[in-house]
Every structure is written in C-alpha cells, then in structure tokens.
Amino acid sequence: MSFGKRLFDLSLAVCLGLLSLPVIGVLAAVILLRDGRPVFFLSERMKTPEQGFQLVKFRTMTLSATDSGVSGGDKTDRITRTGGFLRRTRLDELPQLWNILRGDMSFVGPRPPLRLYVERHPELYRTVLQNRPGVTGLATLTFHAHEARLLVDCVTPEATDAVYSRRCVPRKARLDLLYKKNASICFDVKIIIKTLLGVLR
C-alpha cells in the first residue's frame, strides 16, 4: 500500500471514528438490550494469501456453533431483529474502522475473503490480495446486490458455498483486478461516495 493511500485511510478513519463514536455507542447498547451478548462478531479474514486477521462487525445473527462460509438463504432465519436494519444500512460494518486503524484493511479494496476460499482459489487470490482488503470496493459497489440475489435462494450451506465459489468469486475477482489497474486516491473517493449514496438510497 502506498504511503498516500495509508495516510488517507488513517486520516479518514480517525475523523469518522470520532464522529461516529456516539452512533457506535447507541448501536452497541441497542444490540445488547434487544439481542443480548455478544455485541460484536469476529470473523477470520485474509489480509494476504498467508496472513489472516480478525474482522470486527456488529453482530447481526444469532450464534451457531456450526457457522461457516458466506451468508446465503440458509442463514436468513438467524438474522436478528436489529441485524436486518444494520445490514441494509451497512452500519454493521462501522467497527471495521478499528481494522483500518490497525492496518488490516483499507477503506477501498477487495472485500477480505474467508480462508477457505483463498485456499480453494490460491492463484486468483494471490493477485487479488496484492491490494489491501477494503470495507468497500469496485466489486462491492457493482456486484453486491447481484451476489445477494444469487445467494438468497440457497437453502443449505453446501448450496451457498457452491454458488458463491463458482459464480461470485471469479466475477468479483475480475472487478477487483480492474480496480487494481486503476487504483488512485481519486478513484477511492469516488467509490466511497457512490457507496454512501447507495446506502442512503
């Protein structure tokens, strides 16, 4: 990651972190009161093909000892009362400001993958993860809604895994590599603005 991009991430993360502290506090209290503990959900994601980190989000689902893989229709009934709102508004991702401050993530880049998909598609992710993972990105911006439509009809973990691995991973990787070729601070700002406008709509 270039010094300029890292400085941009740190500056924006500090500003947004200070501004959003009251919101984070209120959301944490609502989750605690309505859905109980834990407030936060930790999930191992990959920063490089070899190095993982703990991604932090607000918890939006009931806990399951057998939980694994991406979220599809098989997990819909586990979304909590508060979780549906947090997911629609992407407020569940506010705690990832901590991951940005730590250097695990950037604001813009490929979404950090689960280890199982990196191990399944090593050549693909060896190139994709040359860019630091991001909270949003070109693939998130242009493919997220279509991905959700593909996965919502999957009623078993096996079906979700198969559809995601076969139909989502390659297409998202192509978009991530397109971002890699055109990466710049201006492009990052444009993606962030479009992401925020999409959430507001």
Helices and strands as residue ranges (DSSP letters): H 3-35, E 40-46, E 52-58, G 73-78, H 81-89, G 91-93, H 96-102, E 106-108, H 115-120, H 122-128, E 134-136, H 138-152, H 157-163, I 164-168, H 169-182, H 185-200
